[in-house]
Amino acid sequence: MNFDLSKTQKMLQDASRTFFQRECPIAKVRELIDSEHGHDSALWTRIAEQGWTGLTLPEEHEGLALSLVDLAVVSEEIGHCCLPSPFVATTWASSLIDSSGNAELKKTLLPSLALGESIATVALLDEDSDWNPATVTMSATSSDAGVVLSGSKRLVLDAGVADTLLVVARIQDDLVIAVVDKTASGLRMEPTPGMDLTRRYYQVDFENVSAEILASGAEAEAALKRSIQIGAIVACADLLGGMEWVLKTTVEYARSRQQFGKAIGSYQAVQHQCSDMLLMNESARSATYYAAWALHENDPAGDEAVGIAKAYCSEAARLVGNSGIQIHGGIGFTWEHDLHLYYKRAKSNEYLFGDPSHHREQLAQLIIN
């Protein structure tokens, strides 16, 4: 692998940073977090016009067919501006569809997702399940049209603006992924309050909801695993972008803030904290981009790389946020400062697609096996 971005990827990085700085400054972020769904359809259309909603999807389905490293580049800039949008949810859903073997539903669903004409999300978590698909217990029954779903899903990301839900359930012991339209009879949604103000989560209840089958059995398990790993890469890159913002903002503050007639950045204790923040930021960068490369290339170390990246980035972002708030002192705790938006988003990303404990457990199983 290359240990730096290619010339084209650097151009993509510069273009996406310029775009988000222009289209979603922090004032826009605060405007969106006060809205009902935390979503701006006009902004979403402009993002889609850049091709980023179909970045890794095949060209035959209106995508750009770029790599997961390219996806990480754009996702990092999304995290850097703390963008409220259904980008993570739709990327997860579109990668799940793309990873399935259902050519008919790919042809039906992927083009509109790639072009930003529709939004999708995945309903995975049951009341007592976690990010391991083996813990899913919601039951489905076979029907002439596909399956009928009854039960509840929790913490469904951006379900309020999604046109399509991909619901993970079971027909007896077999995992099944069902496609549900937002207008389906028997579908109900209830917002779930959360710490992260830039994202919206929902509890979704199903009462005899009819759905088509995207994948089932071993195919569903493989597609879901792949899509969760891609989602973890997006979350890591988002964390990385947020960490970079916190580091830059904190260093600038330490250089300008005067205490006892000297800039606080001249004190060794503050310098040490900033150095640690830089070290964690750069380590997270290496872990994220290696994982993206390994997963895209189907490298044998891909599973381990994704788990290591997600576990490390989750904890590093929390520690960087802690230091950033501490160095800022009292102002770091205020609503008016933007630090809390990034800190809360980091906490959300920490648990999205599995927290550090989950990934360490998965890594242990890989080593044992």
Protein Blocks (a to p, Z undefined) as FASTA:
>chain_A
ZZbdcfklmmmmmmmmmmmmmmmcfklmmmmmmmmnopafklmmmmmmnopmmmmgcfkl
opaoiafklmmmmmmmmmmnopacfklmmmmmmmmmmmpmcfklmmmmmmmmmnopaccd
ddfbcfkbcfbfklpcbdcdddfklpacedddehiehklmpcbdcddddehjbccddddd
fkbghiacdddddfblmbccdddddehiacddfbgcjllmmmmmmmmmmmmmmmmmmmmm
mmmmmmmmmmmmmmmmcgehiafklpmklmmmmmmmmmmmmmmmmmmmmmmmmmmnopak
lmmmmmmmmmmmmmmmmmmmmmmmmmnmmmlmpmkbmklmmmmmmmmmmmggpafklmmm
mmmmmmmZZ
